[in-house]
Amino acid sequence: MDKDEAVDLAREAEGMSGRDIRDLCEIAERRWASRILRGEVKRGTGPSVTEYREALYQRMNSEVLPV
């Protein structure tokens, strides 16, 4: 991910806690590791910004709203 992509992702994650951001990074990285093990992506590469963005949107959509 380049600097511009990281800045865009940070804007999209605005308002999330450090723990939320850590969790979504771990989700994206686990998914990527799984894809490596299945032979879908090349070993030695890292997740793209798309992987992190998908984890971010999943996290945002799964949050429970206060009652």
C-alpha positions in Angstrom: 0.0 0.0 0.0 1.4 3.4 -0.9 1.2 6.6 1.2 -1.9 7.9 -0.6 -3.8 4.7 -0.1 -2.8 4.6 3.6 -4.1 8.2 4.0 -7.4 7.4 2.3 -7.8 4.3 4.5 -7.1 6.4 7.6 -9.8 8.8 6.6 -12.2 6.0 6.2 -11.3 4.7 9.6 -11.8 8.0 11.3 -13.5 7.7 14.7 -12.4 4.1 15.2 -10.3 3.2 18.3 -6.7 2.0 18.1 -8.0 -1.4 19.1 -10.5 -1.4 16.2 -7.8 -0.6 13.7 -5.5 -3.2 15.1 -8.3 -5.8 14.9 -9.2 -5.0 11.3 -5.5 -5.2 10.3 -5.3 -8.6 11.9 -8.4 -9.7 10.0 -7.0 -8.5 6.7 -3.6 -10.2 7.4 -5.2 -13.5 8.5 -7.3 -13.5 5.3 -4.1 -12.9 3.3 -2.2 -15.7 5.0 -5.1 -18.0 4.3 -5.0 -17.0 0.6 -1.3 -17.7 0.5 -1.8 -21.2 2.0 -4.5 -21.9 -0.6 -2.1 -20.8 -3.4 -4.3 -17.9 -4.5 -1.6 -15.3 -4.0 2.2 -15.3 -4.1 4.1 -16.1 -1.0 6.2 -13.2 0.3 3.6 -10.5 -0.7 1.4 -8.5 1.6 -2.2 -7.6 1.7 -3.3 -4.8 -0.7 -5.3 -1.8 0.4 -8.4 -3.6 -0.8 -7.9 -6.3 1.8 -7.7 -3.7 4.6 -10.7 -1.8 3.2 -12.8 -4.9 3.1 -12.0 -5.7 6.7 -12.7 -2.1 7.6 -16.2 -2.1 6.0 -17.0 -5.5 7.6 -16.0 -4.1 11.0 -18.0 -0.9 10.5 -21.1 -2.9 9.4 -20.9 -5.4 12.3 -20.8 -2.8 15.0 -23.8 -2.9 17.4 -25.7 0.3 17.6 -26.5 1.6 21.1 -30.1 1.1 22.3 
